[in-house]
Amino acid sequence: HSFKLIDMTNLDLHPNHTLITEFILLGLGNLHELRIPMFVVFLAVYIVILTGNIIIMAVVLTDHSLHTAMYFFLGNLSFLEIWYTTSVVPKMLKTLLTAHEAISFSACLLQFYTFGSLAVTECFLLAAMSYDRYVAICQPLHYGNLMSFRVCVQLAIGSWIGGFLTPVLTIIMVSMLPFCASNEINHFFCDLAPVIKLACGDTQKVRFPSFLISILVTFSPFLLTIISYYKIVSTILKIPSAKSKQKAFSTCSSHLIVVTVFYGTLMVVYGVPTTTWYPNLSKVFSMLYTVGTPMVNPIIYSLRNKDVQNALRKLLTRKPILPLE
């Protein structure tokens, strides 16, 4: 494979070292027989993700009965999932077809920044949604004040800004690392770990701060979600009526499933040491993480949420307004 190299004799590296400005995404590596089947599968999944989340957004925007805090955050989440998947999947599909796909250093950093920012934003949005469910079930008399439209907008804006600011320091530190060894990334996209692995400088000054940042921005909203659902479950169990219990559980079950899938795959991909997995198996889990959770959102909310089902039915049966002749 062709390398794009720049002479580094005037820098502090070894005189024979050269700077890599282009990476090669290896994708599945030697498993060429799986390339076409996986391309077809993930293309279909990508189409489902785009279609499902666009439908959710359209339903939330057009149906006035869904103009509530919960569905406001759901619309934000659907919008996020579209771009979250798009930041990775098109390049992934191209890599599956070509087996070895080139990506420039700047494009690689941009992909990691976009993917990482949206992942952090999703953590914040899911926490905001869990807080909304907590207020609705545990403090219903104060719901109108605590979850007003202004508060919802502030929480959403804070989630997006916080998500896109979080990876900035990591990106700056990675951009300052010298890459002068192999330029082959054994992955489908530019995730932090496989990129740093190629650096020939001291990577601890990047690994440790990025680890602390990751723990802070993922564990904090996760802890808030756990506390919210602990209080929610405690409150529901005190309700004497079985029918009322079931209704209360149904209002937060869809969100709880989405949270479980998101954090479950997140922990599998980044919490389990990669040395315990075969490299290709680790890639498969990463692929599930990048496309699995975005697909769960519209499926879960369309199958388990009666309000969304009714709004979708009204949207599909709505007669078009024809111009007067």
RODODREN-187937 format. One line per 10 residues: their letters; for each residue x, y, z of C-alpha. Coordinates in steps of 0.05 Angstrom, whole numbers. Each point is the difference from the previous one (the first is absolute). Layout:
a) X Y Z | ...
***
This chain:
hsfklidmtn) 0 0 0 | 24 70 -15 | 24 43 57 | 0 76 3 | 62 19 38 | 35 64 17 | 74 6 17 | 10 14 74 | 75 10 2 | -9 70 28
ldlhpnhtli) -44 -22 58 | 17 -33 65 | -13 -70 -26 | 52 -49 -22 | 31 24 -66 | -27 -61 -37 | -71 10 25 | -54 27 -45 | -68 29 17 | -62 -37 -22
tefillglgn) -56 45 -27 | -45 -56 -26 | -28 -62 33 | -27 -65 -29 | -63 -29 31 | 7 -76 -4 | -73 -17 16 | -9 -75 5 | 72 -14 -17 | 8 -70 -30
lhelripmfv) -73 -20 7 | -15 17 -73 | -57 -50 -6 | -41 40 50 | 8 67 -34 | -60 -3 -47 | -50 -32 49 | 19 50 54 | -5 58 -50 | -71 -21 -18
vflavyivil) -20 -9 73 | 28 67 24 | -26 37 -60 | -70 -26 16 | 10 18 74 | 24 70 -19 | -63 11 -43 | -44 -24 58 | 36 48 48 | -9 60 -46
tgniiimavv) -72 -17 -17 | -21 -17 71 | 31 62 32 | -26 46 -54 | -70 -28 12 | 6 11 75 | 22 72 -12 | -58 12 -49 | -51 -29 48 | 26 41 59
ltdhslhtam) 0 64 -41 | -68 -8 -32 | -43 -28 56 | -18 51 53 | -16 -54 51 | 74 -18 0 | 24 71 14 | 22 -19 70 | 68 -3 35 | 9 -75 -11
yfflgnlsfl) -13 3 -75 | 40 64 -6 | 61 -38 25 | -19 -60 -43 | 1 44 -62 | 69 26 20 | 23 -72 10 | -25 -21 -68 | 34 59 -34 | 64 -18 37
eiwyttsvvp) -4 -74 -20 | -3 19 -74 | 65 38 2 | 32 -47 51 | -8 -57 -49 | 16 41 -62 | 67 21 30 | 23 -73 -3 | -43 -45 -44 | 11 29 -70
kmlktlltah) 76 -7 8 | -10 -68 31 | -41 -23 -60 | 53 25 -48 | 54 -36 40 | -39 -65 -5 | -2 7 -76 | 73 21 -9 | 30 -41 57 | 52 55 11
eaisfsacll) -26 71 1 | 46 61 5 | -18 58 46 | 41 63 11 | 26 18 70 | -46 61 5 | -61 -39 -24 | 16 -55 51 | 2 51 57 | -64 31 -25
qfytfgslav) -35 -67 -2 | 22 -16 71 | -20 69 25 | -69 -4 -32 | -13 -71 24 | 26 14 70 | -39 65 7 | -65 -32 -20 | 12 -59 46 | 11 47 59
tecfllaams) -61 42 -20 | -42 -64 1 | 23 -15 71 | -24 70 21 | -66 -6 -38 | -16 -68 30 | 14 29 70 | -47 58 -15 | -54 -49 -22 | 9 -40 63
ydryvaicqp) -7 64 42 | -64 16 -38 | -29 -68 17 | 21 9 73 | -36 67 5 | -62 -27 -36 | -7 -60 47 | 30 23 65 | -20 74 -1 | -61 4 -46
lhygnlmsfr) -28 63 34 | 63 40 -16 | 10 -30 -70 | -25 62 -37 | 50 45 35 | 60 -47 3 | -6 -23 -72 | -25 62 -35 | 17 12 -73 | 54 49 20
vcvqlaigsw) 33 -52 46 | -4 -53 -54 | 34 45 -51 | 54 18 51 | 13 -74 15 | 3 -17 -74 | 46 58 -18 | 44 -17 60 | 4 -73 -23 | 21 20 -71
iggfltpvlt) 51 52 22 | 29 -45 53 | 5 -58 -49 | 37 40 -52 | 47 33 50 | 20 -64 35 | 46 -31 -53 | 36 65 -18 | 58 -10 48 | 9 -72 -22
iimvsmlpfc) 1 20 -73 | 52 53 13 | 45 -48 37 | -7 -55 -54 | 15 50 -55 | 66 17 34 | 23 -73 2 | 51 -23 -52 | -24 -57 -44 | 61 -30 -33
asneinhffc) -9 -76 2 | -55 -40 -34 | -58 38 -30 | -48 -59 0 | -59 7 48 | -28 -69 16 | -71 25 5 | -60 25 -40 | 6 72 24 | 46 47 36
dlapviklac) -13 -17 73 | 48 27 52 | 33 -64 23 | 21 -28 -69 | 24 69 -22 | 43 13 62 | 29 -70 -8 | 36 24 -63 | 33 60 33 | 76 -6 10
gdtqkvrfps) 4 52 56 | -20 -2 73 | -75 -16 -1 | -11 -1 75 | -9 76 0 | -60 -12 -46 | -27 -65 28 | -6 21 73 | -35 68 -10 | -46 -30 -53
flisilvtfs) -17 -57 48 | -17 48 56 | -43 42 -47 | -36 -62 -26 | -15 -24 70 | -26 68 21 | -46 12 -60 | -27 -71 -2 | -3 -21 73 | -32 65 25
pflltiisyy) -62 -4 -45 | -3 -75 10 | 0 10 75 | -55 52 -6 | -40 -49 -42 | 9 -55 51 | -21 45 58 | -61 25 -39 | -24 -70 -15 | 13 -23 72
kivstilkip) -46 55 24 | -50 -15 -56 | -4 -74 17 | -6 15 74 | -58 48 -13 | -36 -48 -47 | 5 -58 49 | -37 42 51 | -60 9 -47 | -57 -45 26
sakskqkafs) -35 -11 -66 | 31 -53 -46 | -29 36 -61 | 31 66 21 | 67 -36 11 | -2 -29 -70 | -17 67 -31 | 57 34 38 | 50 -53 -22 | -23 5 -72
tcsshlivvt) 15 75 -3 | 74 -12 14 | 12 -72 -26 | 19 22 -71 | 52 50 26 | 27 -52 49 | 11 -50 -57 | 36 52 -42 | 44 18 59 | 16 -73 15
vfygtlmvvy) 19 -15 -72 | 42 64 -7 | 40 -7 64 | 3 -76 -7 | 35 3 -68 | 42 58 24 | 27 -41 58 | 13 -61 -44 | 39 39 -51 | 40 45 46
gvptttwypn) -5 -33 68 | 26 -69 -17 | 76 -5 -14 | 11 -9 -74 | 52 -53 12 | -54 -48 23 | -35 2 -67 | 22 -22 -69 | 13 63 -40 | -56 -13 -50
lskvfsmlyt) -50 -15 56 | 17 67 32 | -15 33 -67 | -68 -35 -3 | -18 28 69 | 22 69 -24 | -45 -6 -61 | -58 -19 45 | 15 60 43 | 0 48 -59
vgtpmvnpii) -63 -27 -34 | -35 -41 53 | -21 55 48 | -23 49 -54 | -45 -55 -28 | -29 -17 68 | -28 70 12 | -53 4 -55 | -17 -74 5 | -12 1 75
yslrnkdvqn) -39 65 0 | -43 -21 -60 | -15 -70 27 | -10 15 74 | -26 72 2 | -75 7 -15 | 4 76 -6 | 52 -6 -56 | -41 -56 -33 | -63 42 0
alrklltrkp) 37 61 -25 | 32 -41 -56 | -67 -29 -19 | -30 70 -5 | 59 24 -41 | -6 -58 -49 | -76 7 -7 | 0 75 -6 | -30 22 -66 | 43 47 -42
ilple) -27 70 -8 | -16 11 -73 | -1 70 -31 | -68 27 -19 | -16 -6 -73
***
